[in-house]
Amino acid sequence: VSWIANSRATANAFDSAIGHFAGVVYNGLDPEIYVTQPNRLLHAQLGLPPQTPLVGLLAVLTRWKGQIEFIKMAKHLVEQGTDAHFAIIGSRIYDTRGDRSYEQEITTCIADAGLQGRVHLLGHTDHPEAILNGLEVLVHASVQPEPFGRVVLEGLACGTPVVAAAAGGVLEIIDHEKNGLTYPAGNSLEMAQAVGRLLANPGLRHQLIESGRKKFVNHFTLASVCNTISEIYDQRLG
């Protein structure tokens, strides 16, 4: 039996006894859908002036995705005087006892932090590329290692600067200081420092956008995925 994994991090989590590891095939995106095309659609939806910086987290609503840590990060930045707004995009997909109450916990956390009107809890989107193109910064806040981290790749593909938790497959996408910024997973203060740094530095944002899009085009398109799968089949079939 041969098997492939969507990242080296995923492969390392499996027992080699399950069979022959044939290689890594990363997730891929369509470069005709994920384009660098900034918009202010989300600003209009939220009634925000177009110049307002918007920082977003795009993930399903479950504890390990770090929405609570994202709110703590927003509180740090608001206390420091930022004029940014913050969007949590996503909905619950897991029908477990713990997850059923999580959206209400997020709402309560926003209220307890005094961030009503600054942190916007939005639902599911069918078009993440449109949402991502409206953000100043995309935050990946997962407190556990990602098997891959598709949303991080989506940010790079859309030309949105990314701040990501340094764990799991994300580290195979983001090169710190080159095409994104990383911070220790679960550390809301260092997350805030990284986001604040990007908000204050348009030059750094531009640099990360350019490098991120280049890495996406070179390594993570659908064509790249198909080529890698084809190479693996060729190797295995002789």
Secondary structure, 3 states (H helix, E strand, C coil): CEEEECCHHHHHCCCHHHCEEEEECCCCECCCCCCCCCCCHHHHHHCCCCCCCEEEEECCCCHHHCHHHHHHHHHHHHHCCCCCEEEEECCCCCCCHHHHCHHHHHHHHHHHCCCECCEEECCCCCCHHHHHCCCCEEEECCCCCECCCHHHHHHHHHCCCEEEECCEHHHHCCCECCCEEEECCCCHHHHHHHHHHHHCCHHHHHHHHHHHHHHHHHHCEHHHHHHHHHHHHHHHHC
